[in-house]
Amino acid sequence: MDGERQGQGAHTFPGGDKYIGKWKDGKENGKGTFTSSTGSKYVGEFKDGKENGKGVKTYLSGTNYKGEWKDGKRDGQGTFTHLSGNNIVGEWKDGEQWNGTHYDKDGKILWKMVNGELQ
């Protein structure tokens, strides 16, 4: 479409957010890097302007999630790593942990989540 971003490129949005990567029909599509003005950063796949596919998001606090995304939310298999070294490994649905195990930095199981219920 005329005037819309297409192909590889970079853009700084009003407010300071930045995107470098693939564009289609004016939206982030394909592989790219989105850096938020609030300090978070996502490196991975996009579809229709949202995190979609595989990617890594590092939050301002330094924690990060590496795994699958759908419609801008954690969805599928992934690992959430805390600054303390604790990890949550498992499956997310619609942004929420669904099945998985929370480990401390030494690999000791702290708790499990099964079908969205803490065990």
N, C-alpha and C positions, 0 to 999 in steps of 0.2 A: 504494500500500500504506500502511496506517496507520502513522504514526510515522516514515516515511521522508521525507527532504527531496524537495520537488517544486518546480519553477518557479525563479524568480530568488531568489538568496539568498547569504549569506556564512557561512563557518564557519572557526573556528580549531581545528585538530586538536591532540590531545595531542602535545607535542614542539614546537609552535610553527608548523607549516606552516599556510598560510592559502589559502582558495579563495573567490573571489567570481565568481559567474556562474550559469549554468543548471544545474539538477539534475533528474534523472529516476530514480525508483526508488532514491533514496538515494545515487546516484552522480553525479559530474560528467558532464554531457551537454550539448553545445551550446557556445556561446562563453563563455569565462571567463578568469580570471587566477589562476594558482597561484604562490604565493611560498613557497619552501622556507625552513625555518629555517636552512639552510646557506648561503643567499644567492643561489641561482639563482631565476630567474623565467621562467614560461612564460605567454605571452598568445596565445590562439588557441582552436582547436576541441578538444573532448573527446568521447569516447564510452566509456561504461561505466567512467568514472573514470581514463581514460588519455588522453594526448595522441593525437589522431586527427584528421586533416584538415590544414588549414593553420595554421601558427603560428610564433612567434618565441620561442626560448629563449635567455636571456642567463645565462651561467654566472658564478659568483663571480669568476672571473679577468677577466671583462669580455668574453671571447669570446662570439660568439653564432652561432646557426644559425637561418636563416629559410627555411622551406620546408614540405615535406609530412611528415606523421607517420602512423604506423600502430601501434596497440597500444603506445604509449608510446616508440616508437623512431623515429629518422630513417628515412624510407622514401619514396622518390620524389625529385622534383626539389627542389634547395635550394642555399643558399650558406652556407658556414661561414666566418665572418670572425674572424681573429686580431687581437689588440691591435696587432701589428706592421703591420697593414694588409694582410697577405697574405690571400688568399681561396682557398677551394676551392669550385668551382662544378661541379655535376653531379648525379649520381643516387646515392642511398643505398638499400641493401637491408638490412632487418632490423637497422638501427643502424650498419651499416658502409658506407664509401664503396664504390661499385660501378663507376661510370663517372664520370670528371670530370677537371678540370684544376686544378692548384694554381698560382696566380699570386702574384708578389710585389707589393708596394705600388705598383710602377710599371707593372704589367700584364705583366711578363715571365713566360713560362711556366717554372716550376721543375720540374714533373713531371706525368705523366698517369697515370690509373688506368683500365684497360680490363678489364671483366669481373672486377673484384676483384683484378687483378694490376697491380703497379707497373710502369710502362713506362720 
